Amino acid sequence: MRGAFKTLGHGVGRVFADRLLQLLLLGTICAAFIFAVVLRADASIVFGVLVVGCVTAFVESAHHGRKK
């Protein structure tokens, strides 16, 4: 069981070490912040922007990583 957690930890660390993913997640958070503060959007819209942005960031990062 310890080996499984160790492998999972290395995988998660490798994913979040990707610079492109970090930038995409930062952009998603900034966009959600703009929707919430500047546009005064509902919480459901802000949450939707966060979910869609994060999923898209992970997909784009995985695609970019396989393309190299």
mmCIF file as Biopython writes it, N, C-alpha, C and O atoms, coordinates in Angstrom:
data_model
#
loop_
_atom_site.group_PDB
_atom_site.id
_atom_site.type_symbol
_atom_site.label_atom_id
_atom_site.label_alt_id
_atom_site.label_comp_id
_atom_site.label_asym_id
_atom_site.label_entity_id
_atom_site.label_seq_id
_atom_site.pdbx_PDB_ins_code
_atom_site.Cartn_x
_atom_site.Cartn_y
_atom_site.Cartn_z
_atom_site.occupancy
_atom_site.B_iso_or_equiv
_atom_site.auth_seq_id
_atom_site.auth_asym_id
_atom_site.pdbx_PDB_model_num
ATOM 1   N N  . MET A ? 1  ? 0.816   -1.192 0.000   1.0 0.0 1  A 1 
ATOM 2   C CA . MET A ? 1  ? 0.000   0.000  0.000   1.0 0.0 1  A 1 
ATOM 3   C C  . MET A ? 1  ? 0.865   1.263  0.000   1.0 0.0 1  A 1 
ATOM 4   O O  . MET A ? 1  ? 0.518   2.262  -0.630  1.0 0.0 1  A 1 
ATOM 5   N N  . ARG A ? 2  ? 1.985   1.207  0.708   1.0 0.0 2  A 1 
ATOM 6   C CA . ARG A ? 2  ? 2.883   2.355  0.773   1.0 0.0 2  A 1 
ATOM 7   C C  . ARG A ? 2  ? 3.451   2.683  -0.608  1.0 0.0 2  A 1 
ATOM 8   O O  . ARG A ? 2  ? 3.634   3.850  -0.952  1.0 0.0 2  A 1 
ATOM 9   N N  . GLY A ? 3  ? 3.728   1.637  -1.398  1.0 0.0 3  A 1 
ATOM 10  C CA . GLY A ? 3  ? 4.260   1.841  -2.744  1.0 0.0 3  A 1 
ATOM 11  C C  . GLY A ? 3  ? 3.269   2.536  -3.656  1.0 0.0 3  A 1 
ATOM 12  O O  . GLY A ? 3  ? 3.654   3.344  -4.501  1.0 0.0 3  A 1 
ATOM 13  N N  . ALA A ? 4  ? 1.990   2.223  -3.486  1.0 0.0 4  A 1 
ATOM 14  C CA . ALA A ? 4  ? 0.950   2.852  -4.306  1.0 0.0 4  A 1 
ATOM 15  C C  . ALA A ? 4  ? 0.871   4.348  -4.017  1.0 0.0 4  A 1 
ATOM 16  O O  . ALA A ? 4  ? 0.759   5.160  -4.936  1.0 0.0 4  A 1 
ATOM 17  N N  . PHE A ? 5  ? 0.931   4.707  -2.732  1.0 0.0 5  A 1 
ATOM 18  C CA . PHE A ? 5  ? 0.883   6.124  -2.380  1.0 0.0 5  A 1 
ATOM 19  C C  . PHE A ? 5  ? 2.135   6.857  -2.853  1.0 0.0 5  A 1 
ATOM 20  O O  . PHE A ? 5  ? 2.066   8.018  -3.255  1.0 0.0 5  A 1 
ATOM 21  N N  . LYS A ? 6  ? 3.261   6.185  -2.804  1.0 0.0 6  A 1 
ATOM 22  C CA . LYS A ? 6  ? 4.507   6.789  -3.266  1.0 0.0 6  A 1 
ATOM 23  C C  . LYS A ? 6  ? 4.456   7.050  -4.767  1.0 0.0 6  A 1 
ATOM 24  O O  . LYS A ? 6  ? 4.872   8.108  -5.240  1.0 0.0 6  A 1 
ATOM 25  N N  . THR A ? 7  ? 3.941   6.071  -5.509  1.0 0.0 7  A 1 
ATOM 26  C CA . THR A ? 7  ? 3.805   6.224  -6.955  1.0 0.0 7  A 1 
ATOM 27  C C  . THR A ? 7  ? 2.818   7.334  -7.290  1.0 0.0 7  A 1 
ATOM 28  O O  . THR A ? 7  ? 3.066   8.142  -8.185  1.0 0.0 7  A 1 
ATOM 29  N N  . LEU A ? 8  ? 1.698   7.375  -6.570  1.0 0.0 8  A 1 
ATOM 30  C CA . LEU A ? 8  ? 0.707   8.423  -6.781  1.0 0.0 8  A 1 
ATOM 31  C C  . LEU A ? 8  ? 1.298   9.792  -6.477  1.0 0.0 8  A 1 
ATOM 32  O O  . LEU A ? 8  ? 1.049   10.748 -7.212  1.0 0.0 8  A 1 
ATOM 33  N N  . GLY A ? 9  ? 2.067   9.901  -5.415  1.0 0.0 9  A 1 
ATOM 34  C CA . GLY A ? 9  ? 2.699   11.168 -5.054  1.0 0.0 9  A 1 
ATOM 35  C C  . GLY A ? 9  ? 3.670   11.658 -6.114  1.0 0.0 9  A 1 
ATOM 36  O O  . GLY A ? 9  ? 3.720   12.849 -6.422  1.0 0.0 9  A 1 
ATOM 37  N N  . HIS A ? 10 ? 4.447   10.723 -6.675  1.0 0.0 10 A 1 
ATOM 38  C CA . HIS A ? 10 ? 5.377   11.110 -7.745  1.0 0.0 10 A 1 
ATOM 39  C C  . HIS A ? 10 ? 4.618   11.559 -8.995  1.0 0.0 10 A 1 
ATOM 40  O O  . HIS A ? 10 ? 5.020   12.513 -9.662  1.0 0.0 10 A 1 
ATOM 41  N N  . GLY A ? 11 ? 3.534   10.877 -9.304  1.0 0.0 11 A 1 
ATOM 42  C CA . GLY A ? 11 ? 2.739   11.249 -10.473 1.0 0.0 11 A 1 
ATOM 43  C C  . GLY A ? 11 ? 2.110   12.619 -10.330 1.0 0.0 11 A 1 
ATOM 44  O O  . GLY A ? 11 ? 2.136   13.422 -11.264 1.0 0.0 11 A 1 
ATOM 45  N N  . VAL A ? 12 ? 1.545   12.888 -9.167  1.0 0.0 12 A 1 
ATOM 46  C CA . VAL A ? 12 ? 0.928   14.195 -8.915  1.0 0.0 12 A 1 
ATOM 47  C C  . VAL A ? 12 ? 1.983   15.288 -8.931  1.0 0.0 12 A 1 
ATOM 48  O O  . VAL A ? 12 ? 1.754   16.365 -9.482  1.0 0.0 12 A 1 
ATOM 49  N N  . GLY A ? 13 ? 3.125   15.022 -8.337  1.0 0.0 13 A 1 
ATOM 50  C CA . GLY A ? 13 ? 4.208   16.003 -8.347  1.0 0.0 13 A 1 
ATOM 51  C C  . GLY A ? 13 ? 4.705   16.313 -9.750  1.0 0.0 13 A 1 
ATOM 52  O O  . GLY A ? 13 ? 5.016   17.460 -10.069 1.0 0.0 13 A 1 
ATOM 53  N N  . ARG A ? 14 ? 4.779   15.287 -10.583 1.0 0.0 14 A 1 
ATOM 54  C CA . ARG A ? 14 ? 5.227   15.480 -11.963 1.0 0.0 14 A 1 
ATOM 55  C C  . ARG A ? 14 ? 4.205   16.289 -12.764 1.0 0.0 14 A 1 
ATOM 56  O O  . ARG A ? 14 ? 4.578   17.126 -13.586 1.0 0.0 14 A 1 
ATOM 57  N N  . VAL A ? 15 ? 2.925   16.038 -12.523 1.0 0.0 15 A 1 
ATOM 58  C CA . VAL A ? 15 ? 1.878   16.763 -13.246 1.0 0.0 15 A 1 
ATOM 59  C C  . VAL A ? 15 ? 1.908   18.242 -12.874 1.0 0.0 15 A 1 
ATOM 60  O O  . VAL A ? 15 ? 1.867   19.102 -13.753 1.0 0.0 15 A 1 
ATOM 61  N N  . PHE A ? 16 ? 1.980   18.543 -11.585 1.0 0.0 16 A 1 
ATOM 62  C CA . PHE A ? 16 ? 1.938   19.937 -11.156 1.0 0.0 16 A 1 
ATOM 63  C C  . PHE A ? 16 ? 3.265   20.660 -11.349 1.0 0.0 16 A 1 
ATOM 64  O O  . PHE A ? 16 ? 3.323   21.876 -11.166 1.0 0.0 16 A 1 
ATOM 65  N N  . ALA A ? 17 ? 4.318   19.963 -11.709 1.0 0.0 17 A 1 
ATOM 66  C CA . ALA A ? 17 ? 5.596   20.606 -12.010 1.0 0.0 17 A 1 
ATOM 67  C C  . ALA A ? 17 ? 5.617   21.170 -13.428 1.0 0.0 17 A 1 
ATOM 68  O O  . ALA A ? 17 ? 6.524   21.918 -13.791 1.0 0.0 17 A 1 
ATOM 69  N N  . ASP A ? 18 ? 4.624   20.812 -14.218 1.0 0.0 18 A 1 
ATOM 70  C CA . ASP A ? 18 ? 4.537   21.292 -15.602 1.0 0.0 18 A 1 
ATOM 71  C C  . ASP A ? 18 ? 4.246   22.788 -15.604 1.0 0.0 18 A 1 
ATOM 72  O O  . ASP A ? 18 ? 3.234   23.229 -15.058 1.0 0.0 18 A 1 
ATOM 73  N N  . ARG A ? 19 ? 5.121   23.558 -16.208 1.0 0.0 19 A 1 
ATOM 74  C CA . ARG A ? 19 ? 4.990   25.025 -16.220 1.0 0.0 19 A 1 
ATOM 75  C C  . ARG A ? 19 ? 3.745   25.469 -16.980 1.0 0.0 19 A 1 
ATOM 76  O O  . ARG A ? 19 ? 3.085   26.424 -16.570 1.0 0.0 19 A 1 
ATOM 77  N N  . LEU A ? 20 ? 3.411   24.795 -18.077 1.0 0.0 20 A 1 
ATOM 78  C CA . LEU A ? 20 ? 2.231   25.159 -18.853 1.0 0.0 20 A 1 
ATOM 79  C C  . LEU A ? 20 ? 0.971   24.993 -18.014 1.0 0.0 20 A 1 
ATOM 80  O O  . LEU A ? 20 ? 0.094   25.857 -18.034 1.0 0.0 20 A 1 
ATOM 81  N N  . LEU A ? 21 ? 0.874   23.899 -17.284 1.0 0.0 21 A 1 
ATOM 82  C CA . LEU A ? 21 ? -0.297  23.666 -16.441 1.0 0.0 21 A 1 
ATOM 83  C C  . LEU A ? 21 ? -0.420  24.749 -15.378 1.0 0.0 21 A 1 
ATOM 84  O O  . LEU A ? 21 ? -1.522  25.223 -15.104 1.0 0.0 21 A 1 
ATOM 85  N N  . GLN A ? 22 ? 0.679   25.139 -14.788 1.0 0.0 22 A 1 
ATOM 86  C CA . GLN A ? 22 ? 0.647   26.188 -13.769 1.0 0.0 22 A 1 
ATOM 87  C C  . GLN A ? 22 ? 0.117   27.497 -14.345 1.0 0.0 22 A 1 
ATOM 88  O O  . GLN A ? 22 ? -0.696  28.176 -13.718 1.0 0.0 22 A 1 
ATOM 89  N N  . LEU A ? 23 ? 0.581   27.844 -15.533 1.0 0.0 23 A 1 
ATOM 90  C CA . LEU A ? 23 ? 0.128   29.087 -16.160 1.0 0.0 23 A 1 
ATOM 91  C C  . LEU A ? 23 ? -1.350  29.021 -16.552 1.0 0.0 23 A 1 
ATOM 92  O O  . LEU A ? 23 ? -2.080  30.000 -16.395 1.0 0.0 23 A 1 
ATOM 93  N N  . LEU A ? 24 ? -1.785  27.876 -17.056 1.0 0.0 24 A 1 
ATOM 94  C CA . LEU A ? 24 ? -3.186  27.733 -17.425 1.0 0.0 24 A 1 
ATOM 95  C C  . LEU A ? 24 ? -4.098  27.788 -16.205 1.0 0.0 24 A 1 
ATOM 96  O O  . LEU A ? 24 ? -5.169  28.392 -16.262 1.0 0.0 24 A 1 
ATOM 97  N N  . LEU A ? 25 ? -3.687  27.167 -15.109 1.0 0.0 25 A 1 
ATOM 98  C CA . LEU A ? 25 ? -4.486  27.225 -13.882 1.0 0.0 25 A 1 
ATOM 99  C C  . LEU A ? 25 ? -4.513  28.645 -13.315 1.0 0.0 25 A 1 
ATOM 100 O O  . LEU A ? 25 ? -5.545  29.084 -12.808 1.0 0.0 25 A 1 
ATOM 101 N N  . LEU A ? 26 ? -3.412  29.355 -13.393 1.0 0.0 26 A 1 
ATOM 102 C CA . LEU A ? 26 ? -3.379  30.743 -12.948 1.0 0.0 26 A 1 
ATOM 103 C C  . LEU A ? 26 ? -4.320  31.605 -13.793 1.0 0.0 26 A 1 
ATOM 104 O O  . LEU A ? 26 ? -5.029  32.458 -13.259 1.0 0.0 26 A 1 
ATOM 105 N N  . GLY A ? 27 ? -4.327  31.388 -15.085 1.0 0.0 27 A 1 
ATOM 106 C CA . GLY A ? 27 ? -5.241  32.113 -15.962 1.0 0.0 27 A 1 
ATOM 107 C C  . GLY A ? 27 ? -6.697  31.806 -15.654 1.0 0.0 27 A 1 
ATOM 108 O O  . GLY A ? 27 ? -7.548  32.694 -15.711 1.0 0.0 27 A 1 
ATOM 109 N N  . THR A ? 28 ? -6.984  30.563 -15.332 1.0 0.0 28 A 1 
ATOM 110 C CA . THR A ? 28 ? -8.342  30.174 -14.971 1.0 0.0 28 A 1 
ATOM 111 C C  . THR A ? 28 ? -8.779  30.869 -13.688 1.0 0.0 28 A 1 
ATOM 112 O O  . THR A ? 28 ? -9.903  31.362 -13.597 1.0 0.0 28 A 1 
ATOM 113 N N  . ILE A ? 29 ? -7.904  30.908 -12.714 1.0 0.0 29 A 1 
ATOM 114 C CA . ILE A ? 29 ? -8.236  31.565 -11.448 1.0 0.0 29 A 1 
ATOM 115 C C  . ILE A ? 29 ? -8.429  33.067 -11.656 1.0 0.0 29 A 1 
ATOM 116 O O  . ILE A ? 29 ? -9.327  33.664 -11.062 1.0 0.0 29 A 1 
ATOM 117 N N  . CYS A ? 30 ? -7.607  33.669 -12.481 1.0 0.0 30 A 1 
ATOM 118 C CA . CYS A ? 30 ? -7.755  35.104 -12.775 1.0 0.0 30 A 1 
ATOM 119 C C  . CYS A ? 30 ? -9.070  35.386 -13.497 1.0 0.0 30 A 1 
ATOM 120 O O  . CYS A ? 30 ? -9.747  36.370 -13.199 1.0 0.0 30 A 1 
ATOM 121 N N  . ALA A ? 31 ? -9.428  34.529 -14.440 1.0 0.0 31 A 1 
ATOM 122 C CA . ALA A ? 31 ? -10.689 34.708 -15.151 1.0 0.0 31 A 1 
ATOM 123 C C  . ALA A ? 31 ? -11.880 34.580 -14.207 1.0 0.0 31 A 1 
ATOM 124 O O  . ALA A ? 31 ? -12.825 35.364 -14.295 1.0 0.0 31 A 1 
ATOM 125 N N  . ALA A ? 32 ? -11.846 33.611 -13.316 1.0 0.0 32 A 1 
ATOM 126 C CA . ALA A ? 32 ? -12.924 33.443 -12.340 1.0 0.0 32 A 1 
ATOM 127 C C  . ALA A ? 32 ? -12.989 34.651 -11.405 1.0 0.0 32 A 1 
ATOM 128 O O  . ALA A ? 32 ? -14.076 35.100 -11.041 1.0 0.0 32 A 1 
ATOM 129 N N  . PHE A ? 33 ? -11.835 35.171 -11.022 1.0 0.0 33 A 1 
ATOM 130 C CA . PHE A ? 33 ? -11.798 36.357 -10.167 1.0 0.0 33 A 1 
ATOM 131 C C  . PHE A ? 33 ? -12.429 37.559 -10.869 1.0 0.0 33 A 1 
ATOM 132 O O  . PHE A ? 33 ? -13.175 38.321 -10.254 1.0 0.0 33 A 1 
ATOM 133 N N  . ILE A ? 34 ? -12.128 37.724 -12.149 1.0 0.0 34 A 1 
ATOM 134 C CA . ILE A ? 34 ? -12.710 38.831 -12.919 1.0 0.0 34 A 1 
ATOM 135 C C  . ILE A ? 34 ? -14.218 38.669 -13.016 1.0 0.0 34 A 1 
ATOM 136 O O  . ILE A ? 34 ? -14.960 39.640 -12.865 1.0 0.0 34 A 1 
ATOM 137 N N  . PHE A ? 35 ? -14.678 37.444 -13.268 1.0 0.0 35 A 1 
ATOM 138 C CA . PHE A ? 35 ? -16.115 37.202 -13.329 1.0 0.0 35 A 1 
ATOM 139 C C  . PHE A ? 35 ? -16.769 37.537 -11.994 1.0 0.0 35 A 1 
ATOM 140 O O  . PHE A ? 35 ? -17.846 38.133 -11.967 1.0 0.0 35 A 1 
ATOM 141 N N  . ALA A ? 36 ? -16.133 37.161 -10.889 1.0 0.0 36 A 1 
ATOM 142 C CA . ALA A ? 36 ? -16.727 37.351 -9.568  1.0 0.0 36 A 1 
ATOM 143 C C  . ALA A ? 36 ? -16.705 38.815 -9.119  1.0 0.0 36 A 1 
ATOM 144 O O  . ALA A ? 36 ? -17.710 39.323 -8.623  1.0 0.0 36 A 1 
ATOM 145 N N  . VAL A ? 37 ? -15.576 39.489 -9.289  1.0 0.0 37 A 1 
ATOM 146 C CA . VAL A ? 37 ? -15.414 40.824 -8.727  1.0 0.0 37 A 1 
ATOM 147 C C  . VAL A ? 37 ? -15.842 41.919 -9.694  1.0 0.0 37 A 1 
ATOM 148 O O  . VAL A ? 37 ? -16.606 42.812 -9.328  1.0 0.0 37 A 1 
ATOM 149 N N  . VAL A ? 38 ? -15.355 41.851 -10.915 1.0 0.0 38 A 1 
ATOM 150 C CA . VAL A ? 38 ? -15.619 42.934 -11.862 1.0 0.0 38 A 1 
ATOM 151 C C  . VAL A ? 38 ? -17.029 42.823 -12.442 1.0 0.0 38 A 1 
ATOM 152 O O  . VAL A ? 38 ? -17.767 43.808 -12.477 1.0 0.0 38 A 1 
ATOM 153 N N  . LEU A ? 39 ? -17.398 41.636 -12.892 1.0 0.0 39 A 1 
ATOM 154 C CA . LEU A ? 39 ? -18.699 41.456 -13.539 1.0 0.0 39 A 1 
ATOM 155 C C  . LEU A ? 39 ? -19.820 41.104 -12.573 1.0 0.0 39 A 1 
ATOM 156 O O  . LEU A ? 39 ? -20.989 41.074 -12.955 1.0 0.0 39 A 1 
ATOM 157 N N  . ARG A ? 40 ? -19.458 40.835 -11.308 1.0 0.0 40 A 1 
ATOM 158 C CA . ARG A ? 40 ? -20.431 40.472 -10.271 1.0 0.0 40 A 1 
ATOM 159 C C  . ARG A ? 40 ? -21.339 39.322 -10.712 1.0 0.0 40 A 1 
ATOM 160 O O  . ARG A ? 40 ? -22.560 39.384 -10.568 1.0 0.0 40 A 1 
ATOM 161 N N  . ALA A ? 41 ? -20.717 38.282 -11.247 1.0 0.0 41 A 1 
ATOM 162 C CA . ALA A ? 41 ? -21.466 37.108 -11.723 1.0 0.0 41 A 1 
ATOM 163 C C  . ALA A ? 41 ? -21.911 36.260 -10.539 1.0 0.0 41 A 1 
ATOM 164 O O  . ALA A ? 41 ? -21.347 36.346 -9.448  1.0 0.0 41 A 1 
ATOM 165 N N  . ASP A ? 42 ? -22.926 35.446 -10.770 1.0 0.0 42 A 1 
ATOM 166 C CA . ASP A ? 42 ? -23.408 34.526 -9.746  1.0 0.0 42 A 1 
ATOM 167 C C  . ASP A ? 42 ? -22.333 33.499 -9.424  1.0 0.0 42 A 1 
ATOM 168 O O  . ASP A ? 42 ? -21.408 33.272 -10.204 1.0 0.0 42 A 1 
ATOM 169 N N  . ALA A ? 43 ? -22.479 32.886 -8.258  1.0 0.0 43 A 1 
ATOM 170 C CA . ALA A ? 43 ? -21.514 31.877 -7.822  1.0 0.0 43 A 1 
ATOM 171 C C  . ALA A ? 43 ? -21.512 30.674 -8.755  1.0 0.0 43 A 1 
ATOM 172 O O  . ALA A ? 43 ? -20.467 30.057 -8.963  1.0 0.0 43 A 1 
ATOM 173 N N  . SER A ? 44 ? -22.665 30.335 -9.317  1.0 0.0 44 A 1 
ATOM 174 C CA . SER A ? 44 ? -22.723 29.182 -10.224 1.0 0.0 44 A 1 
ATOM 175 C C  . SER A ? 44 ? -21.918 29.432 -11.498 1.0 0.0 44 A 1 
ATOM 176 O O  . SER A ? 44 ? -21.308 28.507 -12.034 1.0 0.0 44 A 1 
ATOM 177 N N  . ILE A ? 45 ? -21.913 30.651 -11.976 1.0 0.0 45 A 1 
ATOM 178 C CA . ILE A ? 45 ? -21.135 30.984 -13.172 1.0 0.0 45 A 1 
ATOM 179 C C  . ILE A ? 45 ? -19.644 30.949 -12.858 1.0 0.0 45 A 1 
ATOM 180 O O  . ILE A ? 45 ? -18.854 30.419 -13.639 1.0 0.0 45 A 1 
ATOM 181 N N  . VAL A ? 46 ? -19.263 31.510 -11.725 1.0 0.0 46 A 1 
ATOM 182 C CA . VAL A ? 46 ? -17.848 31.516 -11.322 1.0 0.0 46 A 1 
ATOM 183 C C  . VAL A ? 46 ? -17.354 30.084 -11.125 1.0 0.0 46 A 1 
ATOM 184 O O  . VAL A ? 46 ? -16.260 29.732 -11.566 1.0 0.0 46 A 1 
ATOM 185 N N  . PHE A ? 47 ? -18.162 29.265 -10.465 1.0 0.0 47 A 1 
ATOM 186 C CA . PHE A ? 47 ? -17.798 27.869 -10.259 1.0 0.0 47 A 1 
ATOM 187 C C  . PHE A ? 47 ? -17.685 27.138 -11.601 1.0 0.0 47 A 1 
ATOM 188 O O  . PHE A ? 47 ? -16.777 26.330 -11.793 1.0 0.0 47 A 1 
ATOM 189 N N  . GLY A ? 48 ? -18.596 27.419 -12.516 1.0 0.0 48 A 1 
ATOM 190 C CA . GLY A ? 48 ? -18.538 26.808 -13.853 1.0 0.0 48 A 1 
ATOM 191 C C  . GLY A ? 48 ? -17.279 27.191 -14.606 1.0 0.0 48 A 1 
ATOM 192 O O  . GLY A ? 48 ? -16.659 26.353 -15.260 1.0 0.0 48 A 1 
ATOM 193 N N  . VAL A ? 49 ? -16.902 28.451 -14.514 1.0 0.0 49 A 1 
ATOM 194 C CA . VAL A ? 49 ? -15.667 28.907 -15.165 1.0 0.0 49 A 1 
ATOM 195 C C  . VAL A ? 49 ? -14.461 28.189 -14.568 1.0 0.0 49 A 1 
ATOM 196 O O  . VAL A ? 49 ? -13.555 27.780 -15.293 1.0 0.0 49 A 1 
ATOM 197 N N  . LEU A ? 50 ? -14.453 28.037 -13.252 1.0 0.0 50 A 1 
ATOM 198 C CA . LEU A ? 50 ? -13.342 27.332 -12.602 1.0 0.0 50 A 1 
ATOM 199 C C  . LEU A ? 50 ? -13.273 25.869 -13.020 1.0 0.0 50 A 1 
ATOM 200 O O  . LEU A ? 50 ? -12.194 25.363 -13.327 1.0 0.0 50 A 1 
ATOM 201 N N  . VAL A ? 51 ? -14.416 25.186 -13.034 1.0 0.0 51 A 1 
ATOM 202 C CA . VAL A ? 51 ? -14.423 23.764 -13.385 1.0 0.0 51 A 1 
ATOM 203 C C  . VAL A ? 51 ? -14.016 23.561 -14.838 1.0 0.0 51 A 1 
ATOM 204 O O  . VAL A ? 51 ? -13.140 22.748 -15.132 1.0 0.0 51 A 1 
ATOM 205 N N  . VAL A ? 52 ? -14.642 24.290 -15.739 1.0 0.0 52 A 1 
ATOM 206 C CA . VAL A ? 52 ? -14.324 24.132 -17.161 1.0 0.0 52 A 1 
ATOM 207 C C  . VAL A ? 52 ? -12.874 24.536 -17.434 1.0 0.0 52 A 1 
ATOM 208 O O  . VAL A ? 52 ? -12.187 23.870 -18.209 1.0 0.0 52 A 1 
ATOM 209 N N  . GLY A ? 53 ? -12.409 25.602 -16.817 1.0 0.0 53 A 1 
ATOM 210 C CA . GLY A ? 53 ? -11.035 26.050 -17.017 1.0 0.0 53 A 1 
ATOM 211 C C  . GLY A ? 53 ? -10.013 25.053 -16.507 1.0 0.0 53 A 1 
ATOM 212 O O  . GLY A ? 53 ? -8.999  24.812 -17.162 1.0 0.0 53 A 1 
ATOM 213 N N  . CYS A ? 54 ? -10.268 24.470 -15.341 1.0 0.0 54 A 1 
ATOM 214 C CA . CYS A ? 54 ? -9.328  23.492 -14.781 1.0 0.0 54 A 1 
ATOM 215 C C  . CYS A ? 54 ? -9.289  22.210 -15.611 1.0 0.0 54 A 1 
ATOM 216 O O  . CYS A ? 54 ? -8.216  21.665 -15.869 1.0 0.0 54 A 1 
ATOM 217 N N  . VAL A ? 55 ? -10.447 21.738 -16.020 1.0 0.0 55 A 1 
ATOM 218 C CA . VAL A ? 55 ? -10.479 20.532 -16.863 1.0 0.0 55 A 1 
ATOM 219 C C  . VAL A ? 55 ? -9.765  20.793 -18.179 1.0 0.0 55 A 1 
ATOM 220 O O  . VAL A ? 55 ? -8.988  19.958 -18.643 1.0 0.0 55 A 1 
ATOM 221 N N  . THR A ? 56 ? -10.023 21.935 -18.777 1.0 0.0 56 A 1 
ATOM 222 C CA . THR A ? 56 ? -9.363  22.279 -20.040 1.0 0.0 56 A 1 
ATOM 223 C C  . THR A ? 56 ? -7.855  22.416 -19.854 1.0 0.0 56 A 1 
ATOM 224 O O  . THR A ? 56 ? -7.087  22.005 -20.724 1.0 0.0 56 A 1 
ATOM 225 N N  . ALA A ? 57 ? -7.427  22.982 -18.742 1.0 0.0 57 A 1 
ATOM 226 C CA . ALA A ? 57 ? -5.994  23.130 -18.474 1.0 0.0 57 A 1 
ATOM 227 C C  . ALA A ? 57 ? -5.314  21.770 -18.372 1.0 0.0 57 A 1 
ATOM 228 O O  . ALA A ? 57 ? -4.236  21.572 -18.933 1.0 0.0 57 A 1 
ATOM 229 N N  . PHE A ? 58 ? -5.942  20.822 -17.654 1.0 0.0 58 A 1 
ATOM 230 C CA . PHE A ? 58 ? -5.351  19.490 -17.539 1.0 0.0 58 A 1 
ATOM 231 C C  . PHE A ? 58 ? -5.311  18.774 -18.891 1.0 0.0 58 A 1 
ATOM 232 O O  . PHE A ? 58 ? -4.327  18.107 -19.211 1.0 0.0 58 A 1 
ATOM 233 N N  . VAL A ? 59 ? -6.368  18.909 -19.677 1.0 0.0 59 A 1 
ATOM 234 C CA . VAL A ? 59 ? -6.394  18.259 -20.992 1.0 0.0 59 A 1 
ATOM 235 C C  . VAL A ? 59 ? -5.334  18.861 -21.907 1.0 0.0 59 A 1 
ATOM 236 O O  . VAL A ? 59 ? -4.615  18.135 -22.593 1.0 0.0 59 A 1 
ATOM 237 N N  . GLU A ? 60 ? -5.240  20.179 -21.916 1.0 0.0 60 A 1 
ATOM 238 C CA . GLU A ? 60 ? -4.249  20.844 -22.765 1.0 0.0 60 A 1 
ATOM 239 C C  . GLU A ? 60 ? -2.823  20.486 -22.340 1.0 0.0 60 A 1 
ATOM 240 O O  . GLU A ? 60 ? -1.955  20.272 -23.187 1.0 0.0 60 A 1 
ATOM 241 N N  . SER A ? 61 ? -2.587  20.424 -21.047 1.0 0.0 61 A 1 
ATOM 242 C CA . SER A ? 61 ? -1.270  20.067 -20.556 1.0 0.0 61 A 1 
ATOM 243 C C  . SER A ? 61 ? -0.911  18.631 -20.941 1.0 0.0 61 A 1 
ATOM 244 O O  . SER A ? 61 ? 0.220   18.361 -21.345 1.0 0.0 61 A 1 
ATOM 245 N N  . ALA A ? 62 ? -1.858  17.725 -20.819 1.0 0.0 62 A 1 
ATOM 246 C CA . ALA A ? 62 ? -1.605  16.324 -21.192 1.0 0.0 62 A 1 
ATOM 247 C C  . ALA A ? 62 ? -1.349  16.208 -22.691 1.0 0.0 62 A 1 
ATOM 248 O O  . ALA A ? 62 ? -0.462  15.467 -23.115 1.0 0.0 62 A 1 
ATOM 249 N N  . HIS A ? 63 ? -2.114  16.932 -23.486 1.0 0.0 63 A 1 
ATOM 250 C CA . HIS A ? 63 ? -1.928  16.895 -24.942 1.0 0.0 63 A 1 
ATOM 251 C C  . HIS A ? 63 ? -0.561  17.462 -25.315 1.0 0.0 63 A 1 
ATOM 252 O O  . HIS A ? 63 ? 0.136   16.916 -26.170 1.0 0.0 63 A 1 
ATOM 253 N N  . HIS A ? 64 ? -0.191  18.551 -24.672 1.0 0.0 64 A 1 
ATOM 254 C CA . HIS A ? 64 ? 1.105   19.171 -24.960 1.0 0.0 64 A 1 
ATOM 255 C C  . HIS A ? 64 ? 2.249   18.255 -24.547 1.0 0.0 64 A 1 
ATOM 256 O O  . HIS A ? 64 ? 3.273   18.196 -25.227 1.0 0.0 64 A 1 
ATOM 257 N N  . GLY A ? 65 ? 2.080   17.540 -23.435 1.0 0.0 65 A 1 
ATOM 258 C CA . GLY A ? 65 ? 3.119   16.630 -22.957 1.0 0.0 65 A 1 
ATOM 259 C C  . GLY A ? 65 ? 3.309   15.427 -23.877 1.0 0.0 65 A 1 
ATOM 260 O O  . GLY A ? 65 ? 4.432   14.960 -24.067 1.0 0.0 65 A 1 
ATOM 261 N N  . ARG A ? 66 ? 2.210   14.922 -24.451 1.0 0.0 66 A 1 
ATOM 262 C CA . ARG A ? 66 ? 2.305   13.787 -25.378 1.0 0.0 66 A 1 
ATOM 263 C C  . ARG A ? 66 ? 2.850   14.216 -26.737 1.0 0.0 66 A 1 
ATOM 264 O O  . ARG A ? 66 ? 3.408   13.400 -27.472 1.0 0.0 66 A 1 
ATOM 265 N N  . LYS A ? 67 ? 2.692   15.472 -27.064 1.0 0.0 67 A 1 
ATOM 266 C CA . LYS A ? 67 ? 3.107   15.971 -28.377 1.0 0.0 67 A 1 
ATOM 267 C C  . LYS A ? 67 ? 4.616   16.096 -28.486 1.0 0.0 67 A 1 
ATOM 268 O O  . LYS A ? 67 ? 5.158   16.022 -29.589 1.0 0.0 67 A 1 
ATOM 269 N N  . LYS A ? 68 ? 5.311   16.283 -27.363 1.0 0.0 68 A 1 
ATOM 270 C CA . LYS A ? 68 ? 6.773   16.486 -27.370 1.0 0.0 68 A 1 
ATOM 271 C C  . LYS A ? 68 ? 7.482   15.269 -27.817 1.0 0.0 68 A 1 
ATOM 272 O O  . LYS A ? 68 ? 8.711   15.260 -27.883 1.0 0.0 68 A 1 
#
